[in-house]
Amino acid sequence: MLPPFKLERYFAPYEHTVKYLLCSSDCESLSIAELLAMESDAQAQFQQHWLGYTEYEGAPGLRREISHIYTHIQPEQTLVFSGAEEAIYWFMHAVLTAGDHIIVHTPCYQSLAEVARGIGAQVAPWLAHESAAWALDLDKLRSAIRPNTRAIVVNTPHNPTGCLMTADQFAELHRIADQHGIVVFCDEVYRESEYELADRLPASCDLSLNAVSLGVMSKTYGLAGLRIGWVATRNRAIFERMAQLKDYSTICNAAPSEFLAELALRHRVVITQRNLDIIQKNLVLLDGFFARHSNIMSWQRPKAGTIAFPRLIGYDVASFCHNLVTQSGVLLLPGTLYDDRDNHFRIGFGRKNMPEALAVLEQFIGN
């Protein structure tokens, strides 16, 4: 049995009730009307869209748009799920059995490790440390590999630190995995949110025939309500096994969501630039905030995405976050939800109201 999902249980009482979610992991969203306005005939097409069962692998047009994100991926090498969570769950069940070994980039989104444990696999954390600017040590990876290692799970750009592997590190990771016949599962839900285009990495599925890339509409594109995620891979065996397992969960995806996701991806450059503009403006404010409060907070400035993992100095982070949300209506996530013991917390800066939330946080600190 899987244990409670700590982050989601922490969110549950607050996510739709508190005024400020200063830890949101997604970008500013759009309304259906705003999305439909991107094409002159989209509203009429949406109103006529058929609400019967959809293709179990995903709508052909949506899979085509997803494939355009990658270099070597064809539409038939993409598989659409109801969010990234479902894709993570079925990847683990497609690849692992009890007694297998998996290496997981840590700290991590809980599913990336916990689903494997639930299957009975041995999970080895591949720890990133603040002292190394959250960079991963490839020598530690080499030493962690065992004869029964089936997968290496990596998340870049990283949740919660915003760290981004270098191109050389990323390429070497795949060389190591290929040499040992190990699958790389790369959580790329923040890809295309790099602050500098030159920092963008190739997709994992483009680097290796065995790699599996995870994508979603929620983070970079800010369309979490569509509940559309996917994997892209040239590993046909993994693809087919995941497609078969999906029959036991959602079977197929919601037709309106697939229509809107396809529309959004046709305009993903515009949507992404809009969200990056919000992120960049908010980062300037955060630079000033952390400079003013360097006596009680420190951070490694992220390179991509909408979140970072600052450290609180001199106070217990769990108590601080609890007092902040109950007294000021501002939600931060204590790092304990990532099994962190070094007093970090997650802050999010992809929303338009972040400046207002930050001002309330600063007032709380001043008091």
C-alpha positions as CSV (number, residue, x, y, z in Angstrom):
1,M,0.0,0.0,0.0
2,L,1.2,3.5,-0.9
3,P,1.7,5.9,2.1
4,P,0.0,9.3,2.1
5,F,1.3,11.8,-0.4
6,K,2.8,14.3,2.0
7,L,2.8,17.3,-0.3
8,E,-0.8,16.8,-1.4
9,R,-2.1,16.2,2.1
10,Y,-0.3,19.4,3.2
11,F,-1.9,21.3,0.4
12,A,-5.4,19.9,0.9
13,P,-6.7,22.2,3.7
14,Y,-5.2,25.3,2.1
15,E,-4.9,25.1,-1.7
16,H,-8.4,26.5,-2.5
17,T,-9.0,28.5,0.7
18,V,-5.9,30.6,1.5
19,K,-5.4,34.0,-0.3
20,Y,-1.8,33.4,-1.4
21,L,-0.2,30.3,-2.7
22,L,3.5,31.4,-2.6
23,C,4.6,27.9,-3.3
24,S,2.7,27.1,-6.5
25,S,4.7,24.9,-8.9
26,D,2.8,25.9,-12.0
27,C,2.7,29.1,-14.1
28,E,-0.2,31.5,-14.4
29,S,-3.1,29.8,-16.1
30,L,-5.5,30.9,-18.8
31,S,-9.2,30.8,-19.1
32,I,-10.9,28.6,-21.8
33,A,-12.0,31.9,-23.5
34,E,-8.4,33.1,-23.6
35,L,-7.2,29.9,-25.1
36,L,-10.0,29.7,-27.7
37,A,-9.3,33.3,-28.7
38,M,-5.9,32.1,-30.0
39,E,-7.5,30.8,-33.2
40,S,-10.4,32.4,-35.0
41,D,-12.5,29.2,-35.5
42,A,-11.5,27.5,-32.2
43,Q,-14.6,28.3,-30.3
44,A,-16.9,26.9,-33.0
45,Q,-14.8,23.8,-33.3
46,F,-14.8,23.3,-29.5
47,Q,-18.6,23.6,-29.4
48,Q,-18.9,20.9,-32.1
49,H,-16.3,18.6,-30.5
50,W,-17.5,15.0,-30.1
51,L,-17.8,13.8,-26.6
52,G,-17.5,10.1,-27.2
53,Y,-14.7,7.9,-26.2
54,T,-11.3,9.1,-27.4
55,E,-8.3,7.1,-28.7
56,Y,-6.6,5.3,-25.8
57,E,-3.1,6.5,-26.9
58,G,-4.3,10.1,-27.2
59,A,-5.9,12.1,-30.0
60,P,-3.9,12.0,-33.2
61,G,-3.7,15.8,-33.5
62,L,-2.5,16.1,-29.9
63,R,0.1,13.5,-30.3
64,R,1.4,15.3,-33.4
65,E,1.7,18.6,-31.5
66,I,3.5,16.8,-28.6
67,S,6.0,15.2,-31.1
68,H,6.9,18.7,-32.3
69,I,8.4,19.4,-28.9
70,Y,11.1,16.8,-29.6
71,T,13.7,16.2,-32.4
72,H,13.6,12.5,-33.0
73,I,10.1,11.6,-31.8
74,Q,7.2,10.7,-34.1
75,P,3.5,11.1,-33.0
76,E,3.2,7.3,-32.6
77,Q,6.0,7.4,-30.0
78,T,4.0,9.6,-27.7
79,L,1.4,8.3,-25.2
80,V,-1.0,10.6,-23.5
81,F,-2.2,10.3,-19.9
82,S,-4.4,12.1,-17.4
83,G,-1.7,14.2,-16.0
84,A,2.0,13.4,-15.2
85,E,1.1,11.5,-12.1
86,E,-0.7,8.7,-14.0
87,A,2.3,8.5,-16.4
88,I,4.7,8.1,-13.5
89,Y,2.6,5.4,-11.9
90,W,2.4,3.3,-15.0
91,F,6.0,3.8,-16.0
92,M,7.1,2.3,-12.7
93,H,4.8,-0.7,-13.1
94,A,5.9,-1.2,-16.7
95,V,9.6,-1.4,-15.8
96,L,9.9,-2.6,-12.2
97,T,9.1,-5.7,-10.3
98,A,9.7,-6.5,-6.6
99,G,13.4,-6.8,-5.9
100,D,14.5,-4.5,-8.7
101,H,16.8,-1.5,-8.0
102,I,16.1,2.1,-9.0
103,I,18.2,5.2,-8.6
104,V,16.2,8.4,-8.0
105,H,17.4,12.1,-8.2
106,T,16.7,13.4,-4.7
107,P,15.0,15.6,-3.3
108,C,12.1,14.7,-5.6
109,Y,8.4,14.7,-6.2
110,Q,7.3,11.9,-4.0
111,S,5.8,9.7,-6.7
112,L,9.1,9.3,-8.4
113,A,10.4,7.2,-5.5
114,E,7.3,6.1,-3.6
115,V,5.6,4.2,-6.4
116,A,8.7,2.1,-6.9
117,R,8.8,1.3,-3.2
118,G,5.2,0.3,-3.4
119,I,6.1,-2.2,-6.1
120,G,8.8,-3.6,-3.8
121,A,11.8,-2.1,-5.6
122,Q,14.9,-0.9,-3.8
123,V,15.2,2.9,-4.1
124,A,18.6,4.4,-3.9
125,P,18.6,8.2,-3.6
126,W,21.0,10.2,-5.9
127,L,21.3,13.2,-3.6
128,A,21.8,16.7,-4.7
129,H,23.3,19.1,-2.2
130,E,22.9,22.9,-1.7
131,S,26.6,23.1,-1.1
132,A,27.2,22.0,-4.7
133,A,24.5,24.4,-6.1
134,W,22.2,21.4,-6.2
135,A,24.3,19.8,-9.0
136,L,24.4,16.0,-9.3
137,D,27.6,14.0,-8.9
138,L,28.0,11.5,-11.7
139,D,30.6,9.5,-9.8
140,K,28.0,8.9,-7.1
141,L,25.7,7.7,-9.8
142,R,28.3,5.2,-11.1
143,S,28.9,3.9,-7.6
144,A,25.2,3.4,-7.0
145,I,24.6,1.2,-10.0
146,R,24.0,-2.5,-9.3
147,P,23.4,-5.5,-11.5
148,N,19.7,-5.3,-10.8
149,T,19.4,-1.5,-11.5
150,R,16.5,-1.1,-13.9
151,A,16.0,2.7,-14.1
152,I,17.6,6.0,-13.3
153,V,15.1,8.7,-12.5
154,V,16.2,12.3,-13.0
155,N,14.3,15.6,-12.9
156,T,15.7,18.5,-14.9
157,P,14.8,21.3,-14.6
158,H,14.5,20.3,-11.0
159,N,11.6,20.3,-8.6
160,P,12.1,21.9,-6.0
161,T,15.5,23.6,-6.5
162,G,15.2,24.9,-10.1
163,C,18.6,23.4,-10.8
164,L,19.4,22.5,-14.4
165,M,22.0,19.9,-15.4
166,T,24.7,21.0,-17.9
167,A,24.6,19.6,-21.4
168,D,27.8,17.6,-20.8
169,Q,26.5,16.1,-17.5
170,F,23.2,15.2,-19.2
171,A,24.9,13.5,-22.1
172,E,27.2,11.6,-19.8
173,L,24.3,10.4,-17.7
174,H,22.8,8.8,-20.8
175,R,26.1,7.3,-21.8
176,I,26.4,5.7,-18.4
177,A,22.8,4.4,-18.5
178,D,23.2,3.0,-22.1
179,Q,26.4,1.2,-21.1
180,H,24.6,-0.6,-18.4
181,G,21.4,-1.2,-20.2
182,I,19.5,1.0,-17.8
183,V,16.4,3.1,-18.7
184,V,16.5,6.8,-18.0
185,F,13.2,8.2,-16.9
186,C,13.5,12.0,-17.2
187,D,10.9,14.2,-15.6
188,E,10.9,17.2,-18.0
189,V,7.8,19.0,-16.9
190,Y,9.7,22.3,-16.5
191,R,11.4,22.0,-19.9
192,E,11.0,25.1,-22.1
193,S,10.9,27.3,-18.9
194,E,14.7,27.9,-18.9
195,Y,15.6,31.5,-18.3
196,E,18.3,31.4,-20.9
197,L,17.5,29.5,-24.2
198,A,21.1,28.4,-24.4
199,D,20.7,26.4,-21.2
200,R,17.9,24.2,-22.6
201,L,18.9,20.5,-22.7
202,P,17.9,18.0,-25.4
203,A,15.0,15.9,-24.4
204,S,16.1,12.6,-22.8
205,C,14.1,10.6,-25.4
206,D,16.0,12.3,-28.1
207,L,19.4,11.4,-26.6
208,S,18.8,7.7,-26.0
209,L,16.6,5.0,-27.7
210,N,15.9,3.6,-24.2
211,A,15.0,6.9,-22.4
212,V,11.5,8.0,-21.5
213,S,10.7,11.7,-21.3
214,L,7.8,12.9,-19.1
215,G,5.8,16.1,-20.1
216,V,2.6,17.8,-18.9
217,M,0.4,20.8,-19.6
218,S,0.5,21.9,-16.0
219,K,3.9,23.5,-15.3
220,T,5.6,25.5,-18.1
221,Y,2.2,26.0,-19.9
222,G,0.2,26.7,-16.8
223,L,-2.8,24.6,-17.8
224,A,-3.1,22.2,-14.9
225,G,-6.8,22.0,-15.1
226,L,-6.6,20.1,-18.4
227,R,-5.1,17.1,-16.6
228,I,-3.1,16.2,-19.7
229,G,0.4,14.6,-19.5
230,W,2.4,12.3,-21.7
231,V,5.5,10.2,-22.2
232,A,7.7,10.3,-25.3
233,T,10.0,7.3,-26.0
234,R,11.5,5.3,-28.7
235,N,11.5,2.2,-26.5
236,R,8.6,0.3,-28.0
237,A,8.5,-2.4,-25.3
238,I,8.0,0.2,-22.5
239,F,5.5,2.2,-24.6
240,E,3.3,-0.9,-25.3
241,R,3.4,-2.0,-21.7
242,M,2.4,1.4,-20.4
243,A,-0.4,1.6,-23.0
244,Q,-1.7,-1.8,-21.8
245,L,-1.6,-0.8,-18.1
246,K,-3.5,2.4,-18.9
247,D,-6.5,0.2,-19.6
248,Y,-6.7,-0.4,-15.8
249,S,-7.0,3.3,-15.0
250,T,-8.3,6.1,-17.3
251,I,-8.4,4.0,-20.5
252,C,-8.6,7.2,-22.5
253,N,-8.5,10.9,-21.8
254,A,-11.2,13.6,-21.7
255,A,-12.1,14.8,-25.2
256,P,-12.4,18.5,-24.2
257,S,-9.0,18.5,-22.5
258,E,-7.3,16.9,-25.5
259,F,-8.8,19.5,-27.8
260,L,-7.7,22.4,-25.6
261,A,-4.2,20.9,-25.0
262,E,-3.7,20.5,-28.8
263,L,-4.8,24.1,-29.3
264,A,-2.4,25.3,-26.6
265,L,0.6,23.3,-27.9
266,R,0.1,24.9,-31.3
267,H,0.7,28.2,-29.6
268,R,3.1,27.0,-26.9
269,V,5.8,29.5,-27.9
270,V,3.5,32.4,-27.2
271,I,2.2,30.8,-23.9
272,T,5.7,30.0,-22.7
273,Q,7.0,33.5,-23.4
274,R,4.0,35.0,-21.5
275,N,4.8,32.8,-18.5
276,L,8.6,33.5,-18.7
277,D,7.9,37.2,-18.6
278,I,6.0,36.7,-15.3
279,I,8.7,34.5,-13.9
280,Q,11.5,36.9,-14.8
281,K,9.7,39.9,-13.3
282,N,9.1,37.9,-10.1
283,L,12.7,36.7,-9.9
284,V,13.9,40.3,-9.8
285,L,11.7,40.9,-6.8
286,L,13.0,37.7,-5.1
287,D,16.6,38.8,-5.7
288,G,15.9,41.9,-3.7
289,F,13.9,40.1,-1.0
290,F,16.6,37.5,-0.3
291,A,19.3,40.2,-0.3
292,R,17.3,42.1,2.3
293,H,16.8,39.1,4.5
294,S,20.1,37.3,4.1
295,N,20.4,37.0,7.8
296,I,17.5,34.6,8.0
297,M,17.2,33.2,4.5
298,S,19.6,32.0,1.8
299,W,18.9,30.6,-1.7
300,Q,20.5,29.3,-4.8
301,R,19.0,31.3,-7.7
302,P,17.3,28.8,-10.0
303,K,18.0,28.5,-13.7
304,A,14.6,27.3,-14.9
305,G,11.1,26.7,-13.7
306,T,8.7,28.4,-11.3
307,I,10.1,27.2,-7.9
308,A,13.2,27.4,-5.7
309,F,14.3,25.8,-2.4
310,P,15.6,28.5,-0.1
311,R,16.9,27.8,3.4
312,L,15.5,29.3,6.6
313,I,18.2,30.3,9.2
314,G,17.6,30.3,12.9
315,Y,14.0,29.2,12.9
316,D,12.3,25.8,12.5
317,V,10.9,25.7,9.0
318,A,7.8,23.7,9.7
319,S,6.7,26.0,12.5
320,F,7.5,29.1,10.4
321,C,5.4,27.8,7.5
322,H,2.5,26.9,9.8
323,N,2.5,30.3,11.5
324,L,2.8,32.1,8.2
325,V,-0.3,30.5,6.7
326,T,-2.5,30.6,9.8
327,Q,-1.6,34.2,10.7
328,S,-1.1,35.8,7.3
329,G,-2.8,33.5,4.7
330,V,0.5,32.9,2.8
331,L,1.3,29.3,2.0
332,L,4.9,28.1,1.7
333,L,5.9,24.4,1.6
334,P,8.4,23.2,4.3
335,G,11.2,21.1,2.9
336,T,10.2,18.3,5.3
337,L,7.6,17.3,2.7
338,Y,10.6,16.4,0.5
339,D,12.2,14.5,3.4
340,D,14.7,17.5,3.7
341,R,16.2,18.0,7.1
342,D,18.2,21.2,6.3
343,N,15.4,23.7,6.9
344,H,14.6,24.4,3.3
345,F,11.2,25.5,2.0
346,R,9.6,25.7,-1.5
347,I,8.7,29.1,-2.9
348,G,6.8,29.6,-6.2
349,F,7.0,32.6,-8.5
350,G,5.1,31.7,-11.6
351,R,1.9,33.6,-10.7
352,K,0.9,37.2,-11.3
353,N,0.0,37.8,-7.7
354,M,3.4,36.8,-6.3
355,P,4.5,40.4,-5.7
356,E,1.5,40.9,-3.4
357,A,2.1,37.6,-1.6
358,L,5.8,38.5,-1.2
359,A,4.9,41.8,0.4
360,V,2.7,40.0,2.9
361,L,5.5,37.5,3.7
362,E,7.9,40.5,4.2
363,Q,5.4,42.1,6.6
364,F,5.1,38.8,8.5
365,I,8.9,38.6,8.9
366,G,9.0,42.2,10.0
367,N,6.6,41.5,12.8
